[in-house]
């Protein structure tokens, strides 16, 4: 049972109309209605409109879930991660708080190290930022940082108020970009462009 009751009649609230189902974390957030609509819109943008590959996006979300001890987020996003190509071994590894070298590419490890540093020290080490700049565009770096902050906020709400886990990971599929963006050439922090992986 949640720490405080959910607001009544979530189905009738326009803040939740854009969701395939009124997820409990947003039902709880709807105690503060001015926050709910913007939070839903930001979540949709992260899931559907960022240039991060779907696999990396879900790996990053599962890293936040593990580091914050958020069972709610893990339950929601593990099925999505598997659907977009994250392997079961990778999901299990991330859930344990590990990033085993032979399970993840160097590019993925760099991003997940950044997520962990943001969660534990609330900043990025200079070497980590440099490594990110060598592998990701400025837009991707900002998207990764914003994703980390957003899901940390939701984890605090879910954990702090013991939000009930709802088995709705598959219901989020219509909102989720499941396809990697087309390969592009992104400018590096300086010098010639760097070819970017999309996985």
C-alpha positions in Angstrom: 0.0 0.0 0.0 1.3 3.4 -0.9 2.4 5.8 1.8 -0.4 8.3 1.1 -3.6 7.7 -0.8 -3.7 8.3 -4.6 -5.8 11.3 -5.7 -9.3 10.2 -6.8 -10.5 9.6 -10.4 -7.2 9.7 -12.2 -8.8 8.6 -15.5 -10.7 11.9 -15.7 -7.7 14.1 -15.2 -6.3 15.8 -18.3 -2.8 15.6 -16.9 -2.9 11.8 -17.4 -4.8 11.5 -20.6 -1.7 11.2 -22.8 -0.6 8.0 -21.0 -1.8 4.6 -22.3 -2.7 3.9 -18.7 -2.6 6.1 -15.6 0.7 4.8 -14.1 0.8 4.9 -10.3 3.8 7.1 -10.1 2.0 9.8 -12.1 -1.2 9.3 -10.2 0.8 10.0 -7.1 2.5 13.0 -8.6 -1.0 14.3 -9.4 -1.4 15.4 -5.8 0.5 18.4 -7.3 -1.4 18.9 -10.6 0.8 21.7 -12.0 3.7 19.3 -11.9 2.1 16.3 -13.5 1.5 17.5 -17.1 5.1 18.8 -17.5 6.5 15.6 -16.0 4.5 13.5 -18.4 5.6 15.6 -21.3 9.3 15.4 -20.3 9.0 11.6 -19.8 7.4 11.2 -23.3 10.2 13.3 -24.8 12.9 11.2 -23.2 11.3 7.9 -24.3 10.3 8.9 -27.8 12.3 12.0 -29.1 15.9 11.8 -27.8 18.8 10.8 -30.0 20.1 8.3 -27.5 19.7 4.8 -28.8 16.8 2.9 -27.2 19.2 0.3 -25.8 21.4 2.9 -24.1 18.4 4.9 -22.9 17.0 1.8 -21.1 20.4 0.8 -19.8 20.7 4.3 -18.2 17.3 4.1 -16.7 18.0 0.7 -15.2 21.2 2.1 -13.8 19.2 4.8 -12.1 16.8 2.2 -10.8 19.6 0.1 -9.4 21.5 2.9 -7.8 18.4 4.4 -6.2 17.0 1.0 -5.1 13.8 1.7 -7.1 11.9 -1.5 -7.6 9.1 0.5 -9.4 11.4 1.8 -12.1 13.1 -1.6 -12.6 9.8 -3.3 -12.9 8.6 -0.8 -15.5 11.7 -0.6 -17.6 13.2 -4.2 -17.6 10.5 -5.4 -20.1 11.1 -2.3 -22.3 14.9 -2.9 -22.1 14.5 -6.5 -23.3 12.1 -5.4 -26.1 14.7 -2.9 -27.5 17.5 -5.4 -27.5 19.2 -5.2 -24.0 20.0 -8.8 -23.1 18.8 -10.6 -20.1 22.4 -10.9 -18.8 22.8 -7.1 -19.2 19.5 -6.4 -17.3 20.7 -8.7 -14.5 24.1 -7.1 -14.4 22.6 -3.6 -14.2 20.2 -4.6 -11.5 23.1 -5.7 -9.4 24.8 -2.3 -9.8 27.6 -3.7 -12.0 28.7 -3.0 -15.5 30.7 -6.1 -16.4 33.3 -5.3 -19.1 32.5 -8.2 -21.4 28.8 -7.5 -21.4 28.9 -3.9 -22.5 30.7 -1.9 -25.2 33.2 0.7 -24.2 30.8 3.3 -25.5 28.0 2.0 -23.2 30.3 1.7 -20.2 31.4 5.4 -20.6 27.7 6.5 -20.5 26.8 4.3 -17.6 29.9 5.5 -15.7 28.6 9.0 -16.2 25.2 8.1 -14.9 26.7 6.5 -11.8 28.9 9.5 -11.1 25.9 11.8 -11.4 24.0 9.7 -8.9 26.8 9.3 -6.4 28.7 12.5 -6.6 26.2 14.8 -8.4 28.8 15.8 -11.0 31.1 14.3 -13.7 34.8 13.7 -13.3 36.8 15.6 -15.9 38.1 12.3 -17.4 34.5 11.0 -17.7 33.3 14.2 -19.4 36.3 14.0 -21.8 35.5 10.3 -22.6 31.8 11.2 -23.2 32.8 14.0 -25.6 35.0 11.6 -27.6 32.0 9.2 -28.0 28.8 11.3 -28.0 27.5 14.5 -29.4 26.7 17.5 -27.1 23.0 16.8 -27.5 23.4 13.2 -26.4 25.4 14.2 -23.4 22.7 16.7 -22.3 20.0 14.1 -22.9 21.8 11.5 -20.8 22.2 14.0 -17.9 18.5 15.1 -18.2 17.4 11.4 -18.3 19.4 10.7 -15.1 17.8 13.7 -13.3 14.3 12.8 -14.4 14.4 9.2 -13.4 16.1 10.1 -10.1 13.2 12.4 -9.4 10.7 9.7 -10.1 12.6 7.2 -8.0 12.5 9.5 -5.1 8.7 9.8 -5.4 8.2 6.1 -5.9 10.5 5.1 -3.0 9.6 7.9 -0.6 5.8 7.2 -0.9 6.1 3.5 -1.6 4.2 3.7 -4.8 2.6 0.5 -5.8 4.3 -1.3 -8.8 2.0 -1.6 -11.7 2.7 -4.2 -14.4 2.5 -1.7 -17.2 5.9 -1.8 -18.9 4.3 -3.3 -22.0 1.6 -0.6 -22.0 4.3 2.1 -22.4 5.4 0.6 -25.8 3.4 3.1 -27.9 5.3 5.9 -26.3 8.8 4.4 -26.8 11.1 4.8 -29.7 12.2 1.3 -30.2 14.4 1.9 -33.3 17.9 3.3 -33.2 18.4 6.6 -35.0 20.1 6.5 -38.4 23.9 6.5 -38.2 25.2 10.0 -38.3 28.5 11.8 -38.3 28.6 14.1 -35.2 31.2 16.8 -34.6 33.6 16.0 -31.8 34.4 18.5 -29.1 37.2 19.8 -31.3 38.8 18.7 -34.6 37.3 16.5 -37.2 33.9 14.8 -36.9 33.7 11.4 -35.2 31.6 8.5 -36.5 29.0 7.6 -33.9 27.7 4.2 -33.1 24.0 4.0 -32.8 23.7 1.0 -30.5 
